[in-house]
């Protein structure tokens, strides 16, 4: 049995990753260390991963809506 995730799962996780990325970007003191560029890079990576999840969710939604037609 294969576990299949739906588009809602991808969209919710996208919002969470982008939200966490924005939180880290605007509040860099939540991460330990002194390197501002590392903290900005982590925030960017989280946001990009969230965008990737959102795009995957959209593609799953579009594929499933075309299958029903």
JOKA-V521083 format. One record per residue. N is the residue number from 1. SS is DSSP state (H for helix, E for strand, - for the rest). OMEGA is omega in whole degrees, 0 to 359 (999 if undefined). D_FIRST is the distance of its C-alpha to the first C-alpha in Angstrom with 2 decimals. Layout:
# JOKA-V521083
N;SS;OMEGA;D_FIRST / N;SS;OMEGA;D_FIRST
This chain:
# JOKA-V521083
1;-;181;0.00 / 2;-;177;3.78 / 3;-;180;6.60 / 4;-;177;9.31 / 5;-;181;12.81 / 6;-;183;15.60 / 7;H;179;19.18 / 8;H;176;20.59 / 9;H;181;18.76 / 10;H;180;20.20 / 11;H;179;23.59 / 12;H;179;23.88 / 13;H;177;23.08 / 14;H;179;25.54 / 15;H;179;28.21 / 16;H;181;27.73 / 17;H;179;28.00 / 18;H;178;30.97 / 19;H;178;32.57 / 20;H;178;32.35 / 21;H;179;33.70 / 22;H;178;36.59 / 23;H;179;37.31 / 24;H;181;37.60 / 25;H;183;39.71 / 26;H;177;42.15 / 27;-;185;42.19 / 28;H;181;42.11 / 29;H;180;43.55 / 30;H;178;40.14 / 31;-;179;39.29 / 32;-;178;41.45 / 33;-;184;43.72 / 34;-;186;46.44 / 35;-;180;44.96 / 36;H;181;44.79 / 37;H;177;43.38 / 38;H;179;40.42 / 39;H;176;39.71 / 40;H;177;40.02 / 41;H;177;37.66 / 42;H;178;35.01 / 43;H;179;35.50 / 44;H;179;35.23 / 45;H;178;32.06 / 46;H;180;30.38 / 47;H;179;31.66 / 48;H;177;30.57 / 49;H;176;27.02 / 50;H;177;27.15 / 51;H;177;28.44 / 52;H;178;25.67 / 53;H;179;23.08 / 54;H;178;25.15 / 55;H;177;25.36 / 56;H;177;21.61 / 57;H;178;21.35 / 58;H;180;24.08 / 59;H;177;22.52 / 60;H;179;19.25 / 61;H;181;21.58 / 62;H;180;23.69 / 63;H;181;20.97 / 64;H;179;19.56 / 65;H;177;23.16 / 66;H;179;24.03 / 67;H;181;21.17 / 68;H;183;22.63 / 69;-;999;26.06
